[in-house]
């Protein structure tokens, strides 16, 4: 069945399912927008009356990492939320006889604590 669906249609469907929107980098390649610079940073600079020259290129990596100044706190909060959920799941499935203790970043003060 996948042979009958073109690569372009599968890509669009995948983007729709995962709720991924095209980045400025992709949109500028196909001529939909002028610049590949980060759109969020452009808006922030314009609001502050700063120059919009030399903006970082907006790619999926730029958006999903802390490389984007405008999304850094949001990305970090999402990362910490996922980590806390994983930690809680691991801790909940720990067997009573298991002496392994899970150490979180906020409770770890040095390598000695981690080793113990």
C-alpha positions, 0 to 999 in steps of 0.5 A: 500500500505504501508503494501506491502513496507518493513520498511527498504525500507520506511526508505530509501525512507524517507531518500532520500526524506528528503535528510538525510544521515546516521550518523557515529553512524549508519554506525559504528553499521552496520560495514561500518566504524570503529568509531562513532566519528564526521567525520567533527571534525576528519577532522579538527583535522587531518588538525591541527595535533591534536589527533583524540581521544575522538571525540563526537559521530556523531548522528542526534542530534549532527549534527542538534544542535550547539553540533558539533563545525564544524557546529555550525555557519551553524546551527545557521545561518539556525535557524536565517534565519528560525526565520526571515522568520517566523517573517516576515510572522507573521508581514505581516499577522497582521491586522491594528487594532491589537496593538500587536507588534512583538519583535525580539531578536536583538531589545529586550534589557530586560524584560521591553521592552518585556512586553511593 
